[in-house]
């Protein structure tokens, strides 16, 4: 039983250390941020207490002195410097290593921990802590922040994952921290519009600080014939739940505080009553000073609703009651979301994988049921089949949503990579992240770690220049690497861009000639040439370093992204920077597909890639000859016959169909015998014998038990492009 509790402690400790790393990296740029210092202290304090409870005495002893140092930081007696942050990051890595062992840990780990504690004591005694000549690298195995595996997913009762430490209900609650609820009254003066102030923008900016509810007082707006369009007649009550401070709220109104009546009041205990319930309407009205307790007792004696009685007795106006009701509804909503955050549970990822497998089997079974009902032409069975199909679709969507995680959990790890590597290379660089809330299947996220590390390392080593070089080029000394993510249909677009020197076309061309990847005199587009950097062993570095130069890295990126069914594309400008874009499917388990037939074999085209379908007579195809291009929506689209690609026998039908797909930022058509229709596709991996077959990415089982192969649209599209290029090169295009 104790082993089970130790496993739970380790899992919680890993999560706390991950949060600690993020906090320390933020603290490095905001050394006087009290909330961040407290967050770092709480993380270490929790690890210390839990480790002592479960017998991890070495960890408890080690964290005690770190806690003392962070406590002095909280008190303001110990300044937070870059050296102190670097030391604490090393201590965090050391704790992660210690967690891998039961007591007692290996002697070399204990000894390394003591060297770190010596430096903490130097800080506490007023010394410098870390000396330039003391590198103090961690012992082998100090975890790289790039590839930490997701061992479990925290799931809220509503069915979605909570991410790295909060509820999925909204970003405000997902970020956790100390939330407060504020009651804000904002009444602009009538002439506020005359200086160009946009009042609604202020209300929207305030709402963006957290979870907000607003009530607009419009009772002062006159009739249309008396309305002065340049005057403001509205006022707003805003109820805001946020982790921000009162000063942050005041900052929203900093330019209009002399042109408006503004009242900001904190609602005690996040708007809850003494028993932890959302406050009732009467309590809110008393807090606002709108009614007395005597008025309230008299109104409560009626059988009517409280608000109605107060309005009818002219104690309050209807807007005053309506505004209080908006506040009450907001507080109930806050309570529900807080409870949802507190009620989340931790589920082992292998259990979720097993659940997805079972849902996949149900999807296959449902396809068989639908097929059987069609063959038997039984109305009752068809009705059951349709209802079963709807339920399976809902179960599939809910199950897949549980596996979806915000990619920010992966993004945060790369801040440490950029920090450590820029110090090693003698460069100044900062990582900026965008779209961290974008969600991806956990399996996809796990496989993205290595490719993104290689791209970021490449940007730092080859892209970002040294500070003096950047100054000579008229750039800021500090380079910027931007890591962003956004949804695009059934895909996620992940982009790593930098403001470095970009790709040198001439250097890449020369290296391609040297490596035999280019024939002398061969004409290549910029995109074709730049994609050579993904070739195995390709590197333009003049010397081999500990970071790069052997041509290993970018080929790993291409291989991993291809294995995910994704696409890599580049855009660059010499002297301005490089952007590497990864187009990744949202999930690798169950997809919507388009089922097509060629002779007696069935294939599935991922529906997310399909743009449309057109019919074409066999005689028209023959007339086209070598010109495999057809007009589609005022665009010339190249196409290829899948019958030829897969060398299928049999006679061609009189009327064939072309499935038009979007791939590699262009349209490509695939000729098939018949388009059967939409099909929920459970992706099964191909066996070892068929794994390297060009143009296939997996298989699925149809309703009648036969196997259909899933097409790799990207690779097939590349084949079409190569053939089109050869035809153009040989004058085949007329």
Secondary structure in CASP SS format (residue, H / E / C, confidence):
PFRMAT SS
TARGET T0000
AUTHOR 0000-0000-0000
METHOD secondary structure of the structure
MODEL  1
X C 1.00
X H 1.00
X H 1.00
X H 1.00
X H 1.00
X H 1.00
X H 1.00
X H 1.00
X H 1.00
X H 1.00
X H 1.00
X H 1.00
X H 1.00
X H 1.00
X H 1.00
X H 1.00
X H 1.00
X H 1.00
X H 1.00
X H 1.00
X H 1.00
X H 1.00
X H 1.00
X H 1.00
X H 1.00
X H 1.00
X H 1.00
X H 1.00
X H 1.00
X C 1.00
X C 1.00
X C 1.00
X C 1.00
X H 1.00
X H 1.00
X H 1.00
X H 1.00
X H 1.00
X H 1.00
X H 1.00
X H 1.00
X H 1.00
X H 1.00
X H 1.00
X H 1.00
X H 1.00
X H 1.00
X H 1.00
X H 1.00
X H 1.00
X H 1.00
X H 1.00
X H 1.00
X C 1.00
X C 1.00
X C 1.00
X H 1.00
X H 1.00
X H 1.00
X H 1.00
X H 1.00
X H 1.00
X H 1.00
X H 1.00
X H 1.00
X H 1.00
X H 1.00
X H 1.00
X H 1.00
X H 1.00
X H 1.00
X H 1.00
X H 1.00
X H 1.00
X H 1.00
X C 1.00
X C 1.00
X C 1.00
X C 1.00
X C 1.00
X C 1.00
X H 1.00
X H 1.00
X H 1.00
X H 1.00
X H 1.00
X H 1.00
X H 1.00
X H 1.00
X H 1.00
X H 1.00
X H 1.00
X H 1.00
X H 1.00
X H 1.00
X H 1.00
X H 1.00
X H 1.00
X C 1.00
X C 1.00
X C 1.00
X C 1.00
X C 1.00
X C 1.00
X C 1.00
X C 1.00
X H 1.00
X H 1.00
X H 1.00
X H 1.00
X H 1.00
X H 1.00
X H 1.00
X H 1.00
X H 1.00
X H 1.00
X H 1.00
X H 1.00
X H 1.00
X H 1.00
X H 1.00
X H 1.00
X H 1.00
X H 1.00
X C 1.00
X C 1.00
X C 1.00
X C 1.00
X C 1.00
X C 1.00
X C 1.00
X C 1.00
X C 1.00
X C 1.00
X C 1.00
X C 1.00
X C 1.00
X C 1.00
X C 1.00
X C 1.00
X C 1.00
X C 1.00
X C 1.00
X C 1.00
X C 1.00
X C 1.00
X C 1.00
X C 1.00
X C 1.00
X C 1.00
X C 1.00
X E 1.00
X E 1.00
X E 1.00
X E 1.00
X C 1.00
X C 1.00
X C 1.00
X C 1.00
X C 1.00
X E 1.00
X C 1.00
X C 1.00
X C 1.00
X C 1.00
X C 1.00
X C 1.00
X C 1.00
X C 1.00
X C 1.00
X H 1.00
X H 1.00
X H 1.00
X H 1.00
X C 1.00
X C 1.00
X C 1.00
X C 1.00
X C 1.00
X E 1.00
X E 1.00
X E 1.00
X E 1.00
X E 1.00
X E 1.00
X E 1.00
X E 1.00
X E 1.00
X C 1.00
X C 1.00
X C 1.00
X H 1.00
X H 1.00
X H 1.00
X H 1.00
X C 1.00
X C 1.00
X C 1.00
X H 1.00
X H 1.00
X H 1.00
X H 1.00
X H 1.00
X H 1.00
X H 1.00
X H 1.00
X H 1.00
X C 1.00
X C 1.00
X C 1.00
X E 1.00
X E 1.00
X E 1.00
X E 1.00
X E 1.00
X E 1.00
X E 1.00
X C 1.00
X C 1.00
X C 1.00
X C 1.00
X C 1.00
X C 1.00
X H 1.00
X H 1.00
X H 1.00
X C 1.00
X C 1.00
X C 1.00
X C 1.00
X C 1.00
X C 1.00
X C 1.00
X C 1.00
X E 1.00
X E 1.00
X E 1.00
X E 1.00
X E 1.00
X E 1.00
X E 1.00
X E 1.00
X C 1.00
X C 1.00
X C 1.00
X H 1.00
X H 1.00
X H 1.00
X H 1.00
X H 1.00
X H 1.00
X H 1.00
X C 1.00
X C 1.00
X C 1.00
X C 1.00
X C 1.00
X C 1.00
X C 1.00
X E 1.00
X E 1.00
X E 1.00
X E 1.00
X E 1.00
X E 1.00
X E 1.00
X E 1.00
X H 1.00
X H 1.00
X H 1.00
X H 1.00
X E 1.00
X C 1.00
X C 1.00
X C 1.00
X C 1.00
X C 1.00
X E 1.00
X C 1.00
X C 1.00
X H 1.00
X H 1.00
X H 1.00
X H 1.00
X H 1.00
X H 1.00
X H 1.00
X C 1.00
X C 1.00
X C 1.00
X C 1.00
X C 1.00
X H 1.00
X H 1.00
X H 1.00
X H 1.00
X H 1.00
X H 1.00
X H 1.00
X H 1.00
X C 1.00
X C 1.00
X C 1.00
X C 1.00
X C 1.00
X H 1.00
X H 1.00
X H 1.00
X H 1.00
X H 1.00
X H 1.00
X H 1.00
X C 1.00
X C 1.00
X C 1.00
X C 1.00
X C 1.00
X H 1.00
X H 1.00
X H 1.00
X H 1.00
X H 1.00
X H 1.00
X H 1.00
X H 1.00
X H 1.00
X H 1.00
X H 1.00
X H 1.00
X H 1.00
X H 1.00
X H 1.00
X H 1.00
X H 1.00
X H 1.00
X H 1.00
X H 1.00
X H 1.00
X H 1.00
X H 1.00
X H 1.00
X H 1.00
X C 1.00
X C 1.00
X E 1.00
X E 1.00
X E 1.00
X E 1.00
X H 1.00
X H 1.00
X H 1.00
X H 1.00
X H 1.00
X H 1.00
X H 1.00
X H 1.00
X H 1.00
X H 1.00
X H 1.00
X H 1.00
X H 1.00
X H 1.00
X H 1.00
X H 1.00
X H 1.00
X H 1.00
X H 1.00
X H 1.00
X H 1.00
X H 1.00
X H 1.00
X H 1.00
X H 1.00
X H 1.00
X H 1.00
X H 1.00
X C 1.00
X C 1.00
X H 1.00
X H 1.00
X H 1.00
X H 1.00
X H 1.00
X H 1.00
X H 1.00
X H 1.00
X H 1.00
X H 1.00
X H 1.00
X H 1.00
X H 1.00
X H 1.00
X H 1.00
X H 1.00
X H 1.00
X H 1.00
X H 1.00
X H 1.00
X H 1.00
X H 1.00
X H 1.00
X H 1.00
X H 1.00
X E 1.00
X E 1.00
X E 1.00
X C 1.00
X H 1.00
X H 1.00
X H 1.00
X H 1.00
X C 1.00
X H 1.00
X H 1.00
X H 1.00
X H 1.00
X H 1.00
X H 1.00
X H 1.00
X H 1.00
X H 1.00
X H 1.00
X H 1.00
X H 1.00
X H 1.00
X C 1.00
X C 1.00
X C 1.00
X E 1.00
X E 1.00
X E 1.00
X E 1.00
X E 1.00
X E 1.00
X C 1.00
X C 1.00
X C 1.00
X C 1.00
X E 1.00
X E 1.00
X E 1.00
X H 1.00
X H 1.00
X H 1.00
X H 1.00
X H 1.00
X H 1.00
X H 1.00
X H 1.00
X H 1.00
X H 1.00
X H 1.00
X H 1.00
X H 1.00
X H 1.00
X H 1.00
X H 1.00
X H 1.00
X H 1.00
X H 1.00
X H 1.00
X H 1.00
X H 1.00
X C 1.00
X C 1.00
X C 1.00
X H 1.00
X H 1.00
X H 1.00
X H 1.00
X H 1.00
X H 1.00
X C 1.00
X C 1.00
X C 1.00
X C 1.00
X C 1.00
X C 1.00
X E 1.00
X E 1.00
X E 1.00
X E 1.00
X E 1.00
X E 1.00
X E 1.00
X E 1.00
X E 1.00
X E 1.00
X C 1.00
X C 1.00
X E 1.00
X E 1.00
X E 1.00
X E 1.00
X E 1.00
X E 1.00
X E 1.00
X E 1.00
X C 1.00
X C 1.00
X C 1.00
X C 1.00
X C 1.00
X C 1.00
X H 1.00
X H 1.00
X H 1.00
X H 1.00
X H 1.00
X H 1.00
X H 1.00
X H 1.00
X H 1.00
X H 1.00
X H 1.00
X C 1.00
X C 1.00
X C 1.00
X C 1.00
X C 1.00
X C 1.00
X C 1.00
X C 1.00
X C 1.00
X C 1.00
X H 1.00
X H 1.00
X H 1.00
X H 1.00
X H 1.00
X H 1.00
X H 1.00
X H 1.00
X H 1.00
X C 1.00
X C 1.00
X C 1.00
X C 1.00
X C 1.00
X C 1.00
X C 1.00
X C 1.00
X C 1.00
X C 1.00
X C 1.00
X C 1.00
X C 1.00
X C 1.00
X C 1.00
X C 1.00
X C 1.00
X C 1.00
X C 1.00
X H 1.00
X H 1.00
X H 1.00
X H 1.00
X H 1.00
X H 1.00
X H 1.00
X H 1.00
X H 1.00
X H 1.00
X C 1.00
X C 1.00
X C 1.00
X E 1.00
X E 1.00
X E 1.00
X E 1.00
X E 1.00
X E 1.00
X E 1.00
X C 1.00
X C 1.00
X C 1.00
X E 1.00
X E 1.00
X E 1.00
X E 1.00
X E 1.00
X E 1.00
X E 1.00
X E 1.00
X E 1.00
X C 1.00
X C 1.00
X C 1.00
X C 1.00
X E 1.00
X E 1.00
X E 1.00
X E 1.00
X E 1.00
X E 1.00
X E 1.00
X E 1.00
X E 1.00
X C 1.00
X C 1.00
X E 1.00
X E 1.00
X E 1.00
X E 1.00
X E 1.00
X E 1.00
X H 1.00
X H 1.00
X H 1.00
X E 1.00
X E 1.00
X E 1.00
X E 1.00
X E 1.00
X E 1.00
X E 1.00
X E 1.00
X H 1.00
X H 1.00
X H 1.00
X H 1.00
X H 1.00
X H 1.00
X H 1.00
X C 1.00
X C 1.00
X C 1.00
X C 1.00
X E 1.00
X E 1.00
X E 1.00
X C 1.00
X C 1.00
X C 1.00
X C 1.00
X E 1.00
X E 1.00
X E 1.00
X E 1.00
X E 1.00
X E 1.00
X H 1.00
X H 1.00
X H 1.00
X H 1.00
X C 1.00
X C 1.00
X C 1.00
X C 1.00
X C 1.00
X C 1.00
X C 1.00
X C 1.00
X C 1.00
X E 1.00
X E 1.00
X E 1.00
X E 1.00
X E 1.00
X E 1.00
X E 1.00
X E 1.00
X E 1.00
X C 1.00
X C 1.00
X E 1.00
X E 1.00
X E 1.00
X E 1.00
X E 1.00
X E 1.00
X E 1.00
X C 1.00
X E 1.00
X E 1.00
X E 1.00
X E 1.00
X E 1.00
X E 1.00
X E 1.00
X E 1.00
X E 1.00
X C 1.00
X E 1.00
X C 1.00
X C 1.00
X C 1.00
X C 1.00
X C 1.00
X C 1.00
X C 1.00
X C 1.00
X C 1.00
X C 1.00
X C 1.00
X E 1.00
X E 1.00
X E 1.00
X E 1.00
X E 1.00
X E 1.00
X C 1.00
X C 1.00
X C 1.00
X C 1.00
X C 1.00
X E 1.00
X E 1.00
X E 1.00
X E 1.00
X E 1.00
X C 1.00
X H 1.00
X H 1.00
X H 1.00
X H 1.00
X H 1.00
X H 1.00
X H 1.00
X H 1.00
X H 1.00
X H 1.00
X H 1.00
X H 1.00
X H 1.00
X H 1.00
X H 1.00
X H 1.00
X H 1.00
X C 1.00
X C 1.00
X C 1.00
X C 1.00
X C 1.00
END
